[in-house]
Amino acid sequence: MMGSRVLLLLGLLPLAAGAVERLPLRDGEYAFRHRSAEHSNFPAPPLVAHITGTRIVLVNRKPSSVFPLGVVAEGELMWHAASKQWVLGHNPADRTAEEVGGCSDGPEVVDLRRRVYWTC
């Protein structure tokens, strides 16, 4: 009995600290849009997002002046607790970067609910 309580409490610690957020999308292929923080109304090609676990690969399948054909970006989906946003991470420090998205030096934002990949 006592052991199960301890395991339950240990399992809830990351949630209490706000360190863990559940991905709102399952593994699969999804249609995404691209938006630029500087030019939010600039037309961009549709993207395809391949999600496997926390890994995401964003692909452009249509010729455009914005992105070349093929893989546009890839990395780990990480919850950035301070901004309450998903970011495209490449190293553990991206989870706690001072700034994210926009034209900052931090990781790019991936809005999984609206299915938007944000760049500068």
C-alpha positions as CSV (number, residue, x, y, z in Angstrom):
1,M,0.0,0.0,0.0
2,M,2.7,2.5,1.0
3,G,4.8,1.6,-2.1
4,S,1.9,2.4,-4.5
5,R,1.4,5.8,-2.8
6,V,5.1,6.6,-3.2
7,L,5.0,5.6,-6.9
8,L,1.9,7.6,-7.5
9,L,3.4,10.7,-5.9
10,L,6.7,10.3,-7.8
11,G,4.7,10.0,-11.0
12,L,2.9,13.3,-10.3
13,L,6.0,15.3,-9.5
14,P,6.8,16.4,-13.1
15,L,3.2,17.5,-13.6
16,A,3.2,19.5,-10.4
17,A,6.4,21.3,-11.5
18,G,4.8,22.1,-14.9
19,A,7.7,20.3,-16.6
20,V,5.5,18.0,-18.6
21,E,2.8,18.7,-21.1
22,R,1.1,16.0,-23.1
23,L,1.4,16.3,-26.9
24,P,-2.0,17.2,-28.3
25,L,-1.3,15.2,-31.5
26,R,-0.7,11.5,-31.9
27,D,1.9,9.9,-34.1
28,G,1.0,10.5,-37.8
29,E,1.1,12.9,-40.7
30,Y,-0.6,16.3,-40.4
31,A,-1.1,19.3,-42.6
32,F,0.6,22.4,-41.2
33,R,0.8,26.0,-42.2
34,H,3.9,28.3,-42.0
35,R,3.7,31.7,-40.5
36,S,6.5,34.3,-40.3
37,A,6.7,36.5,-37.2
38,E,7.9,39.4,-39.4
39,H,5.5,38.9,-42.3
40,S,2.5,37.1,-40.8
41,N,0.4,37.5,-44.0
42,F,3.1,36.4,-46.4
43,P,1.9,33.4,-48.5
44,A,3.7,30.2,-47.8
45,P,3.4,26.7,-49.0
46,P,1.5,24.1,-47.0
47,L,3.7,21.8,-45.0
48,V,3.4,18.2,-43.9
49,A,4.4,17.3,-40.4
50,H,5.5,13.8,-39.6
51,I,5.2,13.2,-35.8
52,T,6.7,10.1,-34.2
53,G,6.7,10.3,-30.4
54,T,8.2,13.7,-29.7
55,R,10.1,13.9,-33.0
56,I,8.8,16.2,-35.8
57,V,9.8,16.5,-39.4
58,L,8.3,19.4,-41.4
59,V,8.3,18.8,-45.2
60,N,7.5,21.1,-48.1
61,R,6.1,19.2,-51.0
62,K,5.3,22.1,-53.3
63,P,7.8,24.4,-55.1
64,S,7.9,27.9,-53.5
65,S,10.1,30.9,-53.0
66,V,9.8,30.5,-49.2
67,F,11.2,26.9,-48.8
68,P,13.0,24.5,-51.0
69,L,11.3,21.1,-51.6
70,G,12.0,18.5,-48.9
71,V,12.7,18.8,-45.2
72,V,12.3,22.3,-43.9
73,A,13.0,21.6,-40.2
74,E,13.2,18.7,-37.8
75,G,13.8,18.2,-34.2
76,E,12.3,17.3,-30.8
77,L,9.0,18.8,-29.7
78,M,9.7,20.3,-26.3
79,W,7.3,22.0,-23.9
80,H,8.6,25.4,-23.0
81,A,7.0,25.9,-19.6
82,A,7.8,29.6,-19.3
83,S,6.1,30.6,-22.5
84,K,3.5,27.7,-22.4
85,Q,4.4,26.8,-26.0
86,W,5.8,23.8,-27.9
87,V,9.2,24.5,-29.5
88,L,11.3,22.8,-32.0
89,G,14.2,21.8,-29.8
90,H,17.7,20.6,-30.7
91,N,19.3,20.3,-27.3
92,P,18.0,20.1,-23.7
93,A,18.6,23.8,-23.0
94,D,15.9,24.7,-25.5
95,R,13.3,23.7,-22.9
96,T,14.4,26.6,-20.7
97,A,15.6,29.2,-23.3
98,E,15.1,32.8,-22.2
99,E,13.2,33.6,-25.4
100,V,11.4,31.4,-28.0
101,G,9.9,32.0,-31.4
102,G,9.6,35.3,-33.2
103,C,13.0,36.5,-34.3
104,S,14.7,35.6,-31.1
105,D,17.8,33.5,-30.8
106,G,15.7,30.8,-29.1
107,P,14.0,27.8,-30.6
108,E,11.2,28.1,-33.1
109,V,7.6,27.7,-32.0
110,V,5.4,24.9,-33.3
111,D,1.7,25.5,-32.5
112,L,0.4,21.9,-32.4
113,R,-3.2,22.9,-31.7
114,R,-3.5,25.3,-34.7
115,R,-0.9,23.3,-36.7
116,V,1.4,26.3,-37.4
117,Y,5.2,26.3,-37.8
118,W,6.5,29.8,-36.8
119,T,9.7,31.3,-38.1
120,C,11.2,34.7,-38.3
